[in-house]
Amino acid sequence: MELMEAYDMGITLKEMFQQQARQERFEIVKNLHSCKMTEGVSVIPRVLKMKGCVDQLDRLEFPKSQELATDLILNSLPESYSQFVMNYKMNNMEKPLSELHLMPKTAEKKYQETL
């Protein structure tokens, strides 16, 4: 790169780092879509992990819409949270992800009390 002019150097660096960002983005999306929670396991860490993936995509300038991120999280919940998901949808709760991750905690407590 020593013989390159600033503009050409900038283009080359951008191309190099775009490929790296593309691979990182692919891995994050793969992790996000593969998160399926299992019955009996606390959902809070999983929801936080998914929220972290969404935040990483934002940092890579590949943001997901709030609705899509929420739908991915709700669809990853186990069957025992179907009542929670139905209530969320029926009440048109449009909560930011920072609040959404706290909501299943209440549902989780109710589920554990029924066991």
ChimeraX commands (.cxc) that place a marker at each C-alpha (Angstrom):
marker #1 position 0.00,0.00,0.00 radius 0.5
marker #1 position 3.01,2.26,0.25 radius 0.5
marker #1 position 2.80,3.16,-3.43 radius 0.5
marker #1 position -0.95,3.84,-3.37 radius 0.5
marker #1 position -2.55,7.24,-3.19 radius 0.5
marker #1 position -4.88,8.00,-0.28 radius 0.5
marker #1 position -8.08,7.44,-2.28 radius 0.5
marker #1 position -6.97,4.04,-3.62 radius 0.5
marker #1 position -5.74,3.04,-0.17 radius 0.5
marker #1 position -9.14,3.93,1.30 radius 0.5
marker #1 position -10.96,1.84,-1.33 radius 0.5
marker #1 position -8.68,-1.15,-0.70 radius 0.5
marker #1 position -9.10,-0.95,3.08 radius 0.5
marker #1 position -12.86,-0.62,2.74 radius 0.5
marker #1 position -13.02,-3.74,0.56 radius 0.5
marker #1 position -10.86,-5.68,3.00 radius 0.5
marker #1 position -12.97,-4.80,6.02 radius 0.5
marker #1 position -16.32,-5.20,4.24 radius 0.5
marker #1 position -15.57,-8.87,3.67 radius 0.5
marker #1 position -14.68,-9.32,7.34 radius 0.5
marker #1 position -17.85,-7.49,8.42 radius 0.5
marker #1 position -19.90,-9.60,6.01 radius 0.5
marker #1 position -18.58,-12.83,7.57 radius 0.5
marker #1 position -19.19,-11.50,11.09 radius 0.5
marker #1 position -22.72,-10.43,10.13 radius 0.5
marker #1 position -23.40,-13.89,8.68 radius 0.5
marker #1 position -22.33,-15.59,11.92 radius 0.5
marker #1 position -24.43,-13.24,14.06 radius 0.5
marker #1 position -27.55,-13.78,11.92 radius 0.5
marker #1 position -26.96,-17.54,12.01 radius 0.5
marker #1 position -26.75,-17.44,15.82 radius 0.5
marker #1 position -29.82,-15.25,16.05 radius 0.5
marker #1 position -31.95,-17.50,13.87 radius 0.5
marker #1 position -30.78,-20.69,15.57 radius 0.5
marker #1 position -31.80,-19.58,19.07 radius 0.5
marker #1 position -34.62,-21.87,20.07 radius 0.5
marker #1 position -35.27,-22.04,23.77 radius 0.5
marker #1 position -36.05,-25.33,25.45 radius 0.5
marker #1 position -38.61,-26.05,28.12 radius 0.5
marker #1 position -37.46,-25.73,31.70 radius 0.5
marker #1 position -34.46,-23.53,30.92 radius 0.5
marker #1 position -34.47,-19.89,32.00 radius 0.5
marker #1 position -35.40,-17.69,29.06 radius 0.5
marker #1 position -33.77,-14.52,30.36 radius 0.5
marker #1 position -30.17,-15.41,29.34 radius 0.5
marker #1 position -31.37,-16.51,25.90 radius 0.5
marker #1 position -33.38,-13.35,25.31 radius 0.5
marker #1 position -30.38,-11.29,26.40 radius 0.5
marker #1 position -28.18,-13.28,23.99 radius 0.5
marker #1 position -30.60,-12.58,21.16 radius 0.5
marker #1 position -30.77,-8.90,22.10 radius 0.5
marker #1 position -26.96,-8.86,22.03 radius 0.5
marker #1 position -27.00,-10.28,18.49 radius 0.5
marker #1 position -29.43,-7.56,17.38 radius 0.5
marker #1 position -27.19,-4.92,18.99 radius 0.5
marker #1 position -24.14,-6.35,17.20 radius 0.5
marker #1 position -25.96,-6.11,13.88 radius 0.5
marker #1 position -26.74,-2.48,14.64 radius 0.5
marker #1 position -23.05,-1.81,15.32 radius 0.5
marker #1 position -22.18,-3.41,11.98 radius 0.5
marker #1 position -24.65,-1.00,10.36 radius 0.5
marker #1 position -27.01,-3.85,9.52 radius 0.5
marker #1 position -29.97,-3.03,11.75 radius 0.5
marker #1 position -33.02,-5.24,12.00 radius 0.5
marker #1 position -36.35,-3.56,12.48 radius 0.5
marker #1 position -37.72,-3.53,16.01 radius 0.5
marker #1 position -40.70,-5.61,14.88 radius 0.5
marker #1 position -38.57,-8.28,13.22 radius 0.5
marker #1 position -36.24,-8.55,16.24 radius 0.5
marker #1 position -39.25,-8.85,18.56 radius 0.5
marker #1 position -40.85,-11.51,16.34 radius 0.5
marker #1 position -37.62,-13.53,16.28 radius 0.5
marker #1 position -37.44,-13.45,20.07 radius 0.5
marker #1 position -41.12,-14.31,20.57 radius 0.5
marker #1 position -40.88,-17.17,18.05 radius 0.5
marker #1 position -37.88,-18.61,19.87 radius 0.5
marker #1 position -39.79,-19.03,23.15 radius 0.5
marker #1 position -40.82,-22.56,24.12 radius 0.5
marker #1 position -44.45,-23.70,23.95 radius 0.5
marker #1 position -44.97,-23.02,27.67 radius 0.5
marker #1 position -44.76,-19.29,26.84 radius 0.5
marker #1 position -47.58,-19.42,24.29 radius 0.5
marker #1 position -49.92,-17.56,26.68 radius 0.5
marker #1 position -47.29,-14.85,27.14 radius 0.5
marker #1 position -46.82,-14.52,23.37 radius 0.5
marker #1 position -50.57,-14.39,22.78 radius 0.5
marker #1 position -51.01,-11.70,25.46 radius 0.5
marker #1 position -48.13,-9.71,24.00 radius 0.5
marker #1 position -49.66,-9.78,20.53 radius 0.5
marker #1 position -53.25,-9.17,21.65 radius 0.5
marker #1 position -52.27,-6.16,23.74 radius 0.5
marker #1 position -50.20,-4.69,20.89 radius 0.5
marker #1 position -47.25,-4.23,23.18 radius 0.5
marker #1 position -44.60,-2.38,21.25 radius 0.5
marker #1 position -41.82,-2.52,23.80 radius 0.5
marker #1 position -38.19,-1.81,23.01 radius 0.5
marker #1 position -35.91,-4.83,23.28 radius 0.5
marker #1 position -34.46,-3.39,26.48 radius 0.5
marker #1 position -37.89,-3.86,28.10 radius 0.5
marker #1 position -38.95,-7.00,26.25 radius 0.5
marker #1 position -36.21,-9.08,27.81 radius 0.5
marker #1 position -37.64,-8.42,31.29 radius 0.5
marker #1 position -41.20,-9.43,30.42 radius 0.5
marker #1 position -40.70,-13.22,30.12 radius 0.5
marker #1 position -39.30,-13.19,33.66 radius 0.5
marker #1 position -42.83,-12.79,35.03 radius 0.5
marker #1 position -44.11,-15.54,32.73 radius 0.5
marker #1 position -41.22,-17.74,33.79 radius 0.5
marker #1 position -42.12,-17.31,37.47 radius 0.5
marker #1 position -45.73,-18.24,36.75 radius 0.5
marker #1 position -44.61,-21.29,34.80 radius 0.5
marker #1 position -42.32,-22.47,37.63 radius 0.5
marker #1 position -45.10,-21.97,40.19 radius 0.5
marker #1 position -47.35,-24.35,38.24 radius 0.5
marker #1 position -44.74,-27.14,38.38 radius 0.5
marker link #1:1,2 radius 0.2
marker link #1:2,3 radius 0.2
marker link #1:3,4 radius 0.2
marker link #1:4,5 radius 0.2
marker link #1:5,6 radius 0.2
marker link #1:6,7 radius 0.2
marker link #1:7,8 radius 0.2
marker link #1:8,9 radius 0.2
marker link #1:9,10 radius 0.2
marker link #1:10,11 radius 0.2
marker link #1:11,12 radius 0.2
marker link #1:12,13 radius 0.2
marker link #1:13,14 radius 0.2
marker link #1:14,15 radius 0.2
marker link #1:15,16 radius 0.2
marker link #1:16,17 radius 0.2
marker link #1:17,18 radius 0.2
marker link #1:18,19 radius 0.2
marker link #1:19,20 radius 0.2
marker link #1:20,21 radius 0.2
marker link #1:21,22 radius 0.2
marker link #1:22,23 radius 0.2
marker link #1:23,24 radius 0.2
marker link #1:24,25 radius 0.2
marker link #1:25,26 radius 0.2
marker link #1:26,27 radius 0.2
marker link #1:27,28 radius 0.2
marker link #1:28,29 radius 0.2
marker link #1:29,30 radius 0.2
marker link #1:30,31 radius 0.2
marker link #1:31,32 radius 0.2
marker link #1:32,33 radius 0.2
marker link #1:33,34 radius 0.2
marker link #1:34,35 radius 0.2
marker link #1:35,36 radius 0.2
marker link #1:36,37 radius 0.2
marker link #1:37,38 radius 0.2
marker link #1:38,39 radius 0.2
marker link #1:39,40 radius 0.2
marker link #1:40,41 radius 0.2
marker link #1:41,42 radius 0.2
marker link #1:42,43 radius 0.2
marker link #1:43,44 radius 0.2
marker link #1:44,45 radius 0.2
marker link #1:45,46 radius 0.2
marker link #1:46,47 radius 0.2
marker link #1:47,48 radius 0.2
marker link #1:48,49 radius 0.2
marker link #1:49,50 radius 0.2
marker link #1:50,51 radius 0.2
marker link #1:51,52 radius 0.2
marker link #1:52,53 radius 0.2
marker link #1:53,54 radius 0.2
marker link #1:54,55 radius 0.2
marker link #1:55,56 radius 0.2
marker link #1:56,57 radius 0.2
marker link #1:57,58 radius 0.2
marker link #1:58,59 radius 0.2
marker link #1:59,60 radius 0.2
marker link #1:60,61 radius 0.2
marker link #1:61,62 radius 0.2
marker link #1:62,63 radius 0.2
marker link #1:63,64 radius 0.2
marker link #1:64,65 radius 0.2
marker link #1:65,66 radius 0.2
marker link #1:66,67 radius 0.2
marker link #1:67,68 radius 0.2
marker link #1:68,69 radius 0.2
marker link #1:69,70 radius 0.2
marker link #1:70,71 radius 0.2
marker link #1:71,72 radius 0.2
marker link #1:72,73 radius 0.2
marker link #1:73,74 radius 0.2
marker link #1:74,75 radius 0.2
marker link #1:75,76 radius 0.2
marker link #1:76,77 radius 0.2
marker link #1:77,78 radius 0.2
marker link #1:78,79 radius 0.2
marker link #1:79,80 radius 0.2
marker link #1:80,81 radius 0.2
marker link #1:81,82 radius 0.2
marker link #1:82,83 radius 0.2
marker link #1:83,84 radius 0.2
marker link #1:84,85 radius 0.2
marker link #1:85,86 radius 0.2
marker link #1:86,87 radius 0.2
marker link #1:87,88 radius 0.2
marker link #1:88,89 radius 0.2
marker link #1:89,90 radius 0.2
marker link #1:90,91 radius 0.2
marker link #1:91,92 radius 0.2
marker link #1:92,93 radius 0.2
marker link #1:93,94 radius 0.2
marker link #1:94,95 radius 0.2
marker link #1:95,96 radius 0.2
marker link #1:96,97 radius 0.2
marker link #1:97,98 radius 0.2
marker link #1:98,99 radius 0.2
marker link #1:99,100 radius 0.2
marker link #1:100,101 radius 0.2
marker link #1:101,102 radius 0.2
marker link #1:102,103 radius 0.2
marker link #1:103,104 radius 0.2
marker link #1:104,105 radius 0.2
marker link #1:105,106 radius 0.2
marker link #1:106,107 radius 0.2
marker link #1:107,108 radius 0.2
marker link #1:108,109 radius 0.2
marker link #1:109,110 radius 0.2
marker link #1:110,111 radius 0.2
marker link #1:111,112 radius 0.2
marker link #1:112,113 radius 0.2
marker link #1:113,114 radius 0.2
marker link #1:114,115 radius 0.2
view
